[in-house]
Amino acid sequence: MINFRMLRVADRSLFYSVCVLLLISILMIASTTYFSELKAGKDAFLFIKKQLGSITVGFILMGIFSFIDYKRLKDFAPFLFVLTILLLLAGHFLGVSSMGAQRWIMLGPFSFQPSEIAKIVMIITLAAYFDKIKEKSSIIISLLITALPFLIVFKQPDLGTSIIIAALTLGMLIYTKNSPILVVMIFTPLLSVLFRQNIYLWLLYLLVLWAFLYFSRVEIFDMAMIMAINLAVGIALSIFWGMMKEYQRMRILTFLNPGLDPRGMGYHTLQSMIAVGAGGIFGKGLFHGTQTQLQFIPIQHSDFIFSAIGEEFGLIGSVIVLSLFFNIIWRAIVISQEAEDFFGSLLAVGIAVLIGFHAFVNIGMTIGLLPVVGIPLPFVSYGGTSLIVNMAAIGILESIAMRRQRLIF
């Protein structure tokens, strides 16, 4: 039986922030699609209708997950993980191909992306594992749990989602506070990636790293683990580069130099930067953005919707959107700190990382600070599965929030 009195202790600030982002989503999808669809003789409200449909389903799932005790998710974690792996495999071998990637599973007139579902399932799975093992949690086991879905998604290929899965694992590992050495294990491989461009510089880096660990009197096992991870990353980098599709490699190269292919892979980034810069402080106004209305940015209603916000609402509108995301992440952290148990705390942290990393990467690639990896802006970009999964995640956050304290009748 649903106890509506629990709504008294729900996190209203979190809920209102999501609602405002959804309203912005409808406005910006209308701005980026209405006139182009009308000009093409199609239903000008098609994308708006689909987004409203996804929002409706999302609110239903948000309500369901809010009132279901989040602790029950722990018992279903193994089942959800296996089901997700099967869905990812089905999407890889049987899914609908689009732009060189097999990511969608068709169910009659409906389609969904298993990789989007995998994100929230990975949070639940890792939280259940860390909660069960507590302080004895193994870094190796957690990485093995992540490896299978990561490799399947990467092979589709879906570089953006595979990065998100890796970020979720690292974020939750750091939160568990296994050991101070963990931070070194996580961040030194990033330096390996940086120095690996020059083999001699990389070897020198490994020597310096070994000397630092040796004179810091790090335990032999931890030292061996850190060096092995750095070696593996350096060796695997060239292998992964070879596994990448041509368009993925070009995205990275054009990120370093957008002018390398201004009419190809660098086109999105250059036009997006122009749109954001053209908005100035106050913006050009809704439906009045030059880059947006003249369709200089293809499929702008999806991954590049922030460029439309920057152009039509300017710096002020962009800051408002950033503030809303900051509030959502902040409330998730607060809920994590006040959670009733460690499992709930881990779930909240995982969701904070999920939404925060999505927003950071999407906005970063829109303004040219990060390479284009195909990651949507949570609650704002057009896309059914991503939106519904994110709203379900907010429902889980509300479930944790509503069980932080006993109800006062």
LUMZA-184796 format. One record per residue (C-alpha): y, x, z; residue in three letters. Coordinates in steps of 0.2 Angstrom, whole numbers, padded with zeros to 4 digits. Layout:
<nodes>
v,u,w,residu
Y,X,Z,ala
...
</nodes>
This chain:
<nodes>
v,u,w,residu
0000,0000,0000,met
0017,0007,-0005,ile
0029,0009,0010,asn
0046,0007,0003,phe
0054,0012,0019,arg
0050,0030,0014,met
0064,0029,0002,leu
0076,0031,0017,arg
0071,0050,0018,val
0070,0053,0000,ala
0081,0067,-0007,asp
0095,0057,-0016,arg
0105,0072,-0022,ser
0090,0078,-0031,leu
0087,0061,-0039,phe
0105,0058,-0044,tyr
0106,0075,-0052,ser
0091,0071,-0063,val
0099,0054,-0068,cys
0115,0062,-0073,val
0106,0075,-0084,leu
0096,0061,-0092,leu
0112,0052,-0096,leu
0119,0068,-0104,ile
0103,0069,-0114,ser
0105,0052,-0122,ile
0124,0056,-0126,leu
0120,0073,-0134,met
0104,0066,-0143,ile
0115,0052,-0150,ala
0129,0065,-0155,ser
0116,0077,-0164,thr
0106,0064,-0173,thr
0115,0047,-0176,tyr
0126,0052,-0191,phe
0113,0063,-0199,ser
0100,0049,-0198,glu
0112,0036,-0204,leu
0117,0047,-0219,lys
0099,0049,-0223,ala
0096,0030,-0223,gly
0085,0031,-0208,lys
0085,0022,-0191,asp
0101,0030,-0183,ala
0094,0025,-0166,phe
0076,0032,-0169,leu
0078,0048,-0158,phe
0088,0038,-0144,ile
0074,0025,-0143,lys
0060,0038,-0142,lys
0070,0047,-0128,gln
0073,0031,-0119,leu
0054,0027,-0120,gly
0050,0044,-0113,ser
0063,0042,-0099,ile
0055,0025,-0095,thr
0037,0033,-0094,val
0045,0047,-0084,gly
0053,0036,-0071,phe
0036,0027,-0069,ile
0027,0043,-0066,leu
0041,0049,-0055,met
0038,0033,-0044,gly
0019,0035,-0044,ile
0020,0053,-0038,phe
0033,0050,-0026,ser
0023,0037,-0016,phe
0006,0046,-0018,ile
0003,0059,-0004,asp
0005,0076,-0012,tyr
-0009,0083,-0002,lys
-0021,0073,-0012,arg
-0017,0085,-0027,leu
-0025,0099,-0018,lys
-0042,0091,-0019,asp
-0040,0087,-0038,phe
-0034,0105,-0042,ala
-0051,0112,-0049,pro
-0054,0096,-0059,phe
-0036,0096,-0066,leu
-0038,0115,-0071,phe
-0054,0112,-0080,val
-0047,0097,-0089,leu
-0031,0106,-0094,thr
-0041,0121,-0101,ile
-0051,0108,-0112,leu
-0035,0100,-0118,leu
-0028,0117,-0122,leu
-0044,0121,-0132,leu
-0043,0104,-0141,ala
-0025,0107,-0145,gly
-0029,0124,-0152,his
-0044,0119,-0163,phe
-0040,0101,-0167,leu
-0022,0099,-0164,gly
-0009,0095,-0176,val
0000,0110,-0184,ser
0019,0112,-0185,ser
0029,0127,-0189,met
0014,0138,-0188,gly
0008,0132,-0171,ala
-0005,0120,-0166,gln
0001,0112,-0150,arg
0000,0093,-0152,trp
-0014,0081,-0149,ile
-0013,0065,-0158,met
-0019,0048,-0150,leu
-0015,0035,-0163,gly
0004,0034,-0165,pro
0007,0045,-0150,phe
0006,0063,-0148,ser
0007,0075,-0133,phe
0008,0094,-0130,gln
-0006,0100,-0118,pro
0004,0116,-0115,ser
0017,0106,-0106,glu
0004,0098,-0095,ile
-0003,0115,-0091,ala
0013,0121,-0083,lys
0013,0108,-0069,ile
-0006,0110,-0067,val
-0004,0128,-0065,met
0008,0125,-0051,ile
-0005,0113,-0042,ile
-0019,0125,-0045,thr
-0011,0141,-0039,leu
-0003,0131,-0024,ala
-0021,0125,-0019,ala
-0028,0143,-0021,tyr
-0014,0151,-0011,phe
-0015,0138,0003,asp
-0034,0140,0004,lys
-0034,0159,0006,ile
-0017,0160,0015,lys
-0012,0178,0019,glu
-0028,0185,0011,lys
-0024,0179,-0006,ser
-0029,0190,-0020,ser
-0017,0196,-0033,ile
-0031,0199,-0045,ile
-0039,0182,-0043,ile
-0022,0173,-0046,ser
-0019,0183,-0061,leu
-0037,0179,-0067,leu
-0033,0160,-0064,ile
-0018,0162,-0075,thr
-0026,0173,-0089,ala
-0036,0159,-0098,leu
-0022,0146,-0100,pro
-0010,0160,-0104,phe
-0021,0168,-0118,leu
-0025,0151,-0126,ile
-0007,0146,-0126,val
-0001,0163,-0133,phe
-0014,0162,-0147,lys
-0008,0144,-0153,gln
0005,0153,-0154,pro
0017,0146,-0141,asp
0026,0162,-0134,leu
0039,0151,-0124,gly
0026,0142,-0114,thr
0015,0157,-0111,ser
0030,0166,-0104,ile
0033,0151,-0092,ile
0015,0151,-0086,ile
0017,0170,-0082,ala
0034,0167,-0073,ala
0026,0153,-0063,leu
0013,0165,-0057,thr
0024,0179,-0053,leu
0037,0167,-0044,gly
0023,0160,-0033,met
0015,0176,-0029,leu
0032,0183,-0023,ile
0034,0168,-0012,tyr
0017,0170,-0004,thr
0024,0187,0003,lys
0007,0196,0001,asn
0014,0213,0003,ser
0030,0223,-0001,pro
0020,0232,-0014,ile
0018,0216,-0024,leu
0036,0217,-0029,val
0033,0235,-0036,val
0017,0228,-0045,met
0027,0215,-0053,ile
0043,0223,-0058,phe
0037,0241,-0063,thr
0028,0234,-0078,pro
0044,0227,-0085,leu
0051,0245,-0085,leu
0035,0250,-0094,ser
0039,0238,-0107,val
0057,0245,-0108,leu
0052,0263,-0109,phe
0036,0260,-0120,arg
0047,0260,-0136,gln
0047,0279,-0135,asn
0029,0286,-0130,ile
0036,0302,-0122,tyr
0049,0293,-0112,leu
0035,0281,-0106,trp
0024,0295,-0101,leu
0039,0303,-0091,leu
0042,0286,-0083,tyr
0023,0285,-0077,leu
0025,0303,-0070,leu
0040,0299,-0060,val
0032,0282,-0054,leu
0017,0292,-0048,trp
0027,0304,-0039,ala
0038,0291,-0031,phe
0022,0282,-0025,leu
0014,0298,-0019,tyr
0028,0304,-0009,phe
0031,0286,-0002,ser
0014,0287,0005,arg
0008,0272,-0003,val
-0011,0268,0000,glu
-0023,0275,-0013,ile
-0029,0258,-0019,phe
-0012,0251,-0021,asp
-0006,0266,-0030,met
-0021,0265,-0042,ala
-0017,0247,-0045,met
0001,0249,-0049,ile
-0003,0264,-0061,met
-0017,0254,-0069,ala
-0006,0239,-0072,ile
0008,0250,-0080,asn
-0005,0259,-0091,leu
-0012,0242,-0096,ala
0005,0235,-0100,val
0010,0250,-0110,gly
-0007,0250,-0120,ile
-0007,0231,-0122,ala
0011,0230,-0128,leu
0007,0237,-0145,ser
-0009,0225,-0146,ile
0002,0210,-0142,phe
0015,0215,-0154,trp
0001,0215,-0168,gly
-0005,0198,-0162,met
0012,0190,-0163,met
0016,0180,-0179,lys
0029,0187,-0190,glu
0042,0174,-0185,tyr
0039,0179,-0167,gln
0042,0197,-0170,arg
0058,0193,-0180,met
0065,0182,-0166,arg
0064,0197,-0155,ile
0072,0209,-0168,leu
0085,0197,-0172,thr
0089,0194,-0154,phe
0093,0213,-0153,leu
0103,0211,-0169,asn
0107,0193,-0175,pro
0115,0201,-0190,gly
0099,0208,-0196,leu
0094,0191,-0203,asp
0110,0180,-0203,pro
0103,0167,-0215,arg
0085,0167,-0207,gly
0079,0171,-0190,met
0096,0175,-0184,gly
0104,0160,-0191,tyr
0101,0148,-0176,his
0108,0161,-0163,thr
0124,0165,-0173,leu
0128,0146,-0176,gln
0124,0142,-0158,ser
0136,0155,-0152,met
0149,0149,-0164,ile
0147,0131,-0158,ala
0148,0136,-0139,val
0163,0147,-0142,gly
0172,0134,-0153,ala
0171,0121,-0138,gly
0184,0131,-0128,gly
0188,0125,-0111,ile
0189,0106,-0113,phe
0178,0104,-0129,gly
0181,0095,-0145,lys
0175,0078,-0139,gly
0159,0068,-0141,leu
0154,0066,-0159,phe
0168,0078,-0164,his
0160,0095,-0164,gly
0161,0103,-0181,thr
0145,0113,-0180,gln
0136,0099,-0172,thr
0141,0085,-0184,gln
0140,0095,-0200,leu
0122,0100,-0195,gln
0125,0119,-0195,phe
0111,0120,-0182,ile
0095,0113,-0187,pro
0085,0102,-0175,ile
0099,0104,-0163,gln
0094,0089,-0152,his
0079,0099,-0146,ser
0079,0118,-0140,asp
0098,0120,-0145,phe
0105,0105,-0137,ile
0116,0115,-0125,phe
0126,0122,-0140,ser
0131,0104,-0143,ala
0136,0102,-0125,ile
0146,0118,-0126,gly
0155,0113,-0142,glu
0159,0094,-0138,glu
0162,0096,-0119,phe
0168,0114,-0118,gly
0167,0125,-0103,leu
0170,0111,-0091,ile
0155,0101,-0097,gly
0144,0117,-0098,ser
0148,0121,-0079,val
0144,0103,-0074,ile
0127,0104,-0082,val
0124,0121,-0074,leu
0129,0114,-0057,ser
0117,0100,-0059,leu
0103,0112,-0062,phe
0109,0123,-0048,phe
0108,0108,-0036,asn
0090,0103,-0042,ile
0084,0121,-0039,ile
0093,0122,-0022,trp
0086,0105,-0016,arg
0069,0111,-0022,ala
0071,0127,-0011,ile
0077,0116,0004,val
0062,0104,0002,ile
0051,0120,0001,ser
0058,0126,0018,gln
0056,0110,0026,glu
0039,0105,0019,ala
0026,0099,0031,glu
0013,0112,0026,asp
0011,0128,0016,phe
0004,0118,0001,phe
0019,0107,0000,gly
0030,0122,0001,ser
0021,0131,-0013,leu
0022,0116,-0024,leu
0041,0115,-0021,ala
0044,0133,-0025,val
0033,0132,-0041,gly
0043,0117,-0047,ile
0059,0126,-0043,ala
0053,0141,-0054,val
0048,0129,-0068,leu
0064,0120,-0069,ile
0075,0136,-0065,gly
0066,0147,-0078,phe
0067,0134,-0091,his
0085,0131,-0089,ala
0089,0150,-0088,phe
0079,0155,-0104,val
0085,0140,-0114,asn
0104,0142,-0110,ile
0102,0161,-0112,gly
0095,0160,-0130,met
0108,0147,-0134,thr
0122,0159,-0130,ile
0113,0174,-0137,gly
0108,0183,-0121,leu
0090,0180,-0123,leu
0078,0179,-0139,pro
0074,0162,-0146,val
0057,0157,-0139,val
0056,0139,-0141,gly
0059,0133,-0123,ile
0068,0116,-0121,pro
0082,0112,-0108,leu
0074,0101,-0094,pro
0079,0083,-0094,phe
0091,0086,-0108,val
0082,0092,-0124,ser
0073,0079,-0135,tyr
0054,0079,-0132,gly
0042,0067,-0124,gly
0029,0077,-0115,thr
0041,0090,-0108,ser
0053,0076,-0101,leu
0038,0066,-0094,ile
0030,0081,-0085,val
0047,0087,-0078,asn
0050,0070,-0071,met
0033,0069,-0064,ala
0037,0086,-0055,ala
0052,0078,-0048,ile
0041,0064,-0041,gly
0030,0077,-0033,ile
0046,0085,-0025,leu
0051,0068,-0018,glu
0034,0065,-0011,ser
0036,0082,-0001,ile
0053,0077,0004,ala
0048,0060,0010,met
0035,0067,0021,arg
0045,0081,0029,arg
0049,0070,0045,gln
0041,0055,0053,arg
0049,0038,0048,leu
0060,0030,0061,ile
0057,0011,0061,phe
</nodes>
